Amino acid sequence: MGQVISVIGNKGGTGKTTLSHMLGHGFGLFNRRAVAILTDTYRDKLSKFNRTYLPYDAREPQDLERCAAKLASAPDWVGIIDGGGNRPEMDEQLAAMADLVILPFRDSHEDIRTLMRDLERFPNAYALPSQWPTNRFAEASAQRSVNGMLGRYRSRILAPVYALSCSKLLLQDELPILPTQLHNACREMAMQVMELLGMEVGDSAWIGRDELAQAQAGVPAALIQRAELAYA
């Protein structure tokens, strides 16, 4: 059966949707078949145009069930569920479906306090520092907060995903050509998650600077063709 990653957490505004699409794009750059599963009713469905992964609209319960059934019979696929915020009961459901639970948080004490409660609720989940500051003084301050408040969870904190203004491009309906730095960030995030899932990461995963435009123009078409067959 396919692997399922649930990106959840009770705190809103932590970047769950952006991270879900970053993961989907990253898996696509590794030639992995990935579907980004929308469950947040306050978000709009995105087009599959020019993507290395398939966006899937599962805002209705029956569509989520259908998607889960498809993944169960598709061993080569990875499903990435965007859980939305402030939905504790839904978080429980999505965590139960997942092989890996990710809890994003930003560099604020409010986010960290909410995260601590979620880490207790989901003892196998990992915390992901999201939209992390790139200024070295702000990053040092954020790290002090993490060390002081999350010390007991240190082994469950992943490497941060740094703030990147171009990541918002992934949430456009029709995807434009993406900058190299976004490709790299998505690939690094996907690699971290693949290692947690025990998925092999080989040398063939590397896509060089000169190949990025070709990958974005060519790989998605092949993936989407297979996706349309699997999710028809």
C-alpha positions in Angstrom: 0.0 0.0 0.0 1.0 3.6 -0.5 2.6 5.7 2.3 0.5 8.4 3.9 1.9 11.6 5.5 -0.4 13.8 7.6 0.6 17.4 8.1 -1.6 18.4 11.0 -1.7 20.4 14.2 -4.3 22.4 16.1 -2.5 25.8 15.6 -3.5 27.6 12.4 -1.0 29.6 10.3 1.9 27.3 10.7 2.4 26.6 7.0 0.7 23.2 6.7 -0.6 23.8 3.2 2.6 25.3 1.9 4.6 22.4 3.4 2.3 19.8 2.0 2.8 21.2 -1.5 6.6 21.6 -0.9 6.7 17.9 0.0 4.6 16.9 -3.0 6.9 18.9 -5.3 10.0 17.5 -3.6 8.8 13.9 -4.1 8.1 14.7 -7.7 11.6 15.9 -8.2 12.7 12.5 -6.9 10.5 10.8 -9.5 8.2 9.6 -6.8 4.5 9.5 -7.4 2.9 11.9 -4.9 -0.6 13.3 -4.3 -1.2 16.4 -2.2 -4.6 15.8 -0.5 -6.6 18.9 0.4 -8.9 18.5 3.4 -9.1 22.1 4.6 -12.5 23.5 3.6 -11.2 27.1 3.7 -8.8 26.3 0.9 -9.4 26.2 -2.9 -8.6 23.3 -5.1 -5.5 23.8 -7.2 -4.9 22.9 -10.9 -2.5 20.1 -11.7 -1.0 22.3 -14.5 2.8 22.0 -14.6 3.2 20.2 -11.3 5.4 17.3 -10.4 2.6 15.9 -8.2 -1.1 15.6 -8.3 -3.4 17.9 -6.2 -6.4 16.0 -5.0 -9.6 17.6 -3.6 -10.7 15.6 -0.5 -12.7 18.3 1.3 -15.7 16.1 1.4 -15.5 13.0 3.6 -16.4 10.6 0.8 -13.6 11.9 -1.3 -11.1 11.4 1.5 -12.3 7.8 1.9 -12.0 7.3 -1.8 -8.5 8.7 -1.9 -7.4 6.6 1.1 -8.8 3.5 -0.7 -6.8 4.4 -3.8 -3.6 4.8 -1.8 -4.1 1.5 -0.1 -4.0 -0.2 -3.5 -1.2 1.9 -5.0 2.1 0.9 -3.4 4.3 3.3 -5.4 2.4 6.4 -4.3 2.8 8.8 -1.4 -0.2 10.7 -0.1 0.4 14.0 1.7 -2.6 15.2 3.6 -3.0 18.9 4.4 -4.9 18.8 7.6 -5.8 22.4 8.2 -5.9 24.1 11.6 -8.1 24.2 14.6 -9.7 20.8 13.9 -8.6 18.5 16.8 -11.1 15.7 15.9 -10.1 15.8 12.3 -6.4 15.7 13.4 -7.2 12.5 15.2 -8.7 10.9 12.1 -5.9 12.0 9.8 -3.2 10.8 12.3 -4.8 7.4 12.4 -4.6 7.1 8.6 -0.9 8.1 8.5 2.4 6.3 8.4 4.0 9.6 9.4 2.6 12.6 11.3 4.2 16.0 10.9 3.4 18.9 13.2 4.6 22.2 11.8 5.3 25.2 14.1 6.6 28.7 13.8 9.1 30.5 16.0 6.6 31.9 18.6 5.8 30.8 22.1 2.1 30.4 21.2 3.0 28.0 18.4 5.4 26.0 20.7 2.8 25.8 23.5 0.2 24.4 21.1 2.9 22.1 19.6 3.7 20.6 23.0 0.1 19.6 23.5 0.0 18.1 20.1 3.2 16.1 20.7 1.6 14.6 23.8 -1.6 13.8 21.8 0.4 12.2 19.0 3.4 10.4 20.6 4.8 9.2 17.3 4.6 12.5 15.5 7.5 14.7 14.5 7.7 18.5 14.9 8.8 20.5 11.9 10.1 24.1 12.4 8.3 26.0 9.6 9.0 29.3 7.9 12.1 29.5 10.1 13.9 32.8 10.3 17.0 33.2 8.1 18.4 36.2 10.0 21.1 34.8 12.2 20.0 36.8 15.3 16.4 35.9 14.9 17.3 32.2 14.2 19.4 32.2 17.4 16.5 33.6 19.4 14.1 31.0 17.9 16.6 28.2 18.8 16.8 29.4 22.4 13.0 29.1 22.6 13.1 25.6 21.2 15.9 24.5 23.5 14.1 26.0 26.5 10.6 24.8 25.8 11.0 21.7 23.7 14.2 20.1 25.2 12.4 16.9 26.2 11.2 16.5 22.6 14.6 17.1 21.0 14.7 13.7 19.3 11.3 14.4 17.6 12.3 17.8 16.1 13.2 17.8 12.4 15.6 20.1 10.6 13.9 23.5 9.9 12.3 24.6 6.7 13.5 28.2 6.4 11.3 31.1 5.3 11.3 31.4 1.5 9.1 34.0 0.0 8.9 32.1 -3.3 7.3 29.1 -1.7 3.9 30.9 -2.1 4.3 30.2 -5.9 3.3 26.6 -5.1 -0.1 27.8 -4.0 -0.9 29.5 -7.3 -3.7 27.7 -9.2 -1.5 27.2 -12.3 2.1 26.7 -11.3 4.7 29.1 -12.9 8.3 28.2 -13.6 9.9 27.9 -10.1 13.2 29.3 -9.0 16.1 26.9 -8.2 16.2 27.8 -4.5 12.6 26.5 -4.2 13.4 23.3 -6.0 16.3 22.7 -3.6 14.2 23.5 -0.5 11.5 21.1 -1.6 14.0 18.4 -2.4 15.8 18.7 1.0 12.5 18.5 2.8 11.4 15.5 0.8 14.7 13.8 1.5 14.3 14.2 5.2 10.8 12.7 5.1 11.9 9.9 2.9 14.6 8.9 5.4 12.0 8.9 8.2 9.8 6.6 6.1 12.7 4.3 5.2 12.5 5.1 1.5 15.6 4.8 -0.5 17.2 8.0 -1.6 19.6 7.4 -4.5 21.9 9.5 -6.6 19.3 9.5 -9.4 17.4 12.0 -7.2 19.7 14.9 -8.1 18.3 17.3 -10.6 20.8 19.9 -11.7 20.3 23.6 -12.4 20.1 23.1 -16.2 17.6 20.3 -15.9 15.1 22.0 -13.6 13.0 23.6 -16.4 13.0 20.3 -18.3 11.9 18.5 -15.2 9.1 20.9 -14.5 7.9 20.7 -18.1 8.4 16.9 -18.7 8.1 15.0 -15.5 4.7 16.3 -14.5 3.1 15.2 -17.7 4.2 11.6 -17.1 3.2 11.6 -13.5 -0.2 13.2 -14.2 -0.9 10.7 -17.0 -0.4 7.9 -14.5 -2.3 9.8 -11.8 -5.3 10.2 -14.1 -5.4 6.5 -14.6 -5.1 5.7 -10.9 -7.5 8.4 -9.7 -10.1 8.3 -12.4 
